[in-house]
Amino acid sequence: MTAALGLVIAYLLGGIPFGYLLVKFTTGRDVRASGSGNIGATNVLRTTGPAAGVATLLLDMAKGYLAVWLEGRLTGWSPEWMSAAALAVMAGHSYPLFLRFRGGKAVAAFVGAWLCLTPLPLAAALVVFVVMVAWSRHISLGSIVASGTFPLAVWLIAHPGPIVVAAAVLSGALIIHRHRENIVRLRAGTESVFSFGSRP
């Protein structure tokens, strides 16, 4: 019962739309009506500026970390339940109750959640992300490739049980699924190029 409550809390934490709230409070705009229509840090950065973008990134990471940490406290630091909380907080971000299930791509929540549970494999995935973004200048491609390689990093570096590996696979699959429109644009050569601090 306590573990299930932790998962509910994780989902609700994930559903706090920090990007939407920051843009709404600072500019009065709905960030979903600008740029890519996403509530995540990348779209906030592009449409509102670096300060709001970085704040969104940090807050979304923090809610991911907090959700997994809290589940650990509630379950005696069970890695299986903590990995389930990682999925729950990502699901909350992607499909938030507060925004009628229209949320973000869960990359920052993913980073925060797995930072709490498997920091070394996450670090390896972040290296892949940085290399891919530096090479392609597409944040979406970096996110897709890093999330796709993350389960392998978890398996090779952390050697966890099968439930944690399965949760890592599902986490990566969710991020790739949420980037399906980006994949179409990448194939068409129309995906936005990253430039820190740029605004349309």
N, C-alpha and C positions, 0 to 999 in steps of 0.2 A: 504493500500500500504506500509506504513512504517512497519507494523507488518510483512508482507510477506518478505520485504527486510531483516528484522532481522532474519527470518528463513533461508534465503539463506546464510547470513553471518554465522549463526550458523553451517550450514552444511559445509561450506568452512573452518571454524575454526576447526571443527571436523576432517576434512580431512588432516590437517597438520600432517604428520607422524613423530612425534618427535623421536620415537624409531629408525625408519629407518634412519633418518638423523643423529642422534647422533652416531650410529654405523658406518655409512658410512664415516662421517667426522673424526672419531677417529681411525678407523681400516682399512677403505677401503672396508670392507666386506658388503654384503647384508644380513641383519639379517634374511631375509625370507628364506635364504639357510641354516640356522643353527637351531638346536634344533627343536622346534615345528613349525618353519616357521612363527611364529606370530610376529607382530611389537610392541607388548605391553611390559609393564615393566617386566613381569615375564620372558619372553623369553630373553629380553635384559639382565636381571640380570644373568640368567643361562649361557648365551653365551658370555657376554662381561664383566660382573663384577658388583659389588654393586654400584659404582659411576654412571655408565651409567643407571643402572636399576632404582635407586632412582630418578635421573634426569628425566628419561622418565615418571615415575609415577607422579612426581610433575607437569611437563609440561602438561601432558594429563589431569590431574585434573584441572589445571589452565585454559585450553581452554574450558573445560566444564563449569566451573564457569563463565568465561568471556562471553560465548555465552548466558547464561541465564540472567546474569546481564544486558547485552546490550539489550536483548529483553525487559527486564523490563523497562529500561530507555526509550525505543522507544514506549512502549505501556502503560505508566502510571502505571507500576508495576502490570499489569494484570496477575494473576496466571495461567489463561488458556493459554495465549500466551507464558508465561515463561515455562510452562510444555511442550508446543509444541516445544519450542527451545531446551529443554532437549532432546527430541526425535531426533530433527534435528542434534544436535551435536553428539549424539551417532551414528546416521546413517552415518554421515560424517566420523567418526572414523572407523566404520565397513566396509563401502563401499566408500573409498576415491577416488575421481576423479583423484587425482594426482598419484595414484598407480594402476590405472585400476581396481578400485573397490575391490582390494584385501587388506583388512585392518585387524584391530585387533578385540578384543572381547568387547571393549567399557566399561570395568569395571571402569577404572580410570576416563574416561569422564563422566560416570554415577555418580560417587562419586562427582566430581566437580560440575556437573550440579544440582544435587539434594541438595547438600550442600547449594547452593545459595537459593533454593526455599523451601526446607523442611528439615532444619538441624536436628531437633530432631528425626523424623522418620529415617533419614539416620544414625544417631548415633546408634539407636537401631539395624538397619540392620548391622552396622559395628561390633557391639558386637557379633551378630550371626556369622558373618564372622570370627572373631578372635577365638571364641569358636570352630567352626568347623575345622579351620585350625590347631589349637592346638591339637584337638582330632585326626584328620585324617592325618595331615601333607600334605594335598592336597589343594593347593590354589584354584584349579578349583572347588572342592566340596564346599569350603567356599563361593566362588563367586556364585555358583548355588543356594545354600540354602539361602544365604543372599538376593539375587535378587528376589527369590521366595517369601520370607516373607516380603520384602519391601513394596509392595502395602498394605498389612494388617496393617503394622506400620503407613503408611500414613493415612489410613482410621481411625484407632483407636486414633492416637495421634494428627494429624493436623486437622481432620474433614473438608477437603476441599470440593469443589464442584465436581460433577461427572466427569467433563472433566479432572481435575487434577488426580483423582483416576484412570481413564482410561489410562492416560498417564503413571502413575506409573506401572500399569499392563503391558502395552506395553513395557516399559523400562525393566522390569524384564523378560518378555517373550523374548525380543531380546537377552539379555545376555544368557539366557538358550539356546536359539537357536544357538547362536554362540559357545556354549560349547558342541555341540552335539557330536563331536569327542572325547572330554574329557569324556563324559558320557559313550561312548562305552569302552574307556580304563579303566574307573573306574569299570565298570561291569566285565571286563576281568582281573582286578587286575594288569594292566600294566601301570597305570598312574604314572607319575613322582612324587617322594616324594620331598617336599620342604625342602631345607637346605640353609639358608641365606649365600650368598657368594660362593656357590658351582658353579663350572664350569665343563662342560663335558671334 
